[in-house]
Amino acid sequence: MKLEGEPSLEQIDDYDNNESPQKRRTVRLVVLGLIIMGIAYAFIEYSYSTPSDYVGTPENPGIDTSKR
């Protein structure tokens, strides 16, 4: 069932690998930007989320991890 005024697939600009070079470049830049943002986020998350080596509380000192 085709609605009135609805384009067929052949009338759509992007159908069957007929994208414009500008549109392809834009999609590639968006994907590349998201990958770079993901790498930056992973690096920051890894760098600043290292747990402390201290085991225990002030009341129960726990294990001393300092080297003498």
Number of C-alpha atoms within 10 A of each C-alpha: 3 7 6 6 6 8 10 9 10 10 9 11 11 12 11 9 7 11 12 11 9 9 11 12 11 12 12 12 12 12 12 12 12 12 12 12 12 12 12 12 12 11 11 11 11 10 9 8 8 8 6 6 10 12 11 11 8 6 6 8 10 11 10 10 9 7 4 3
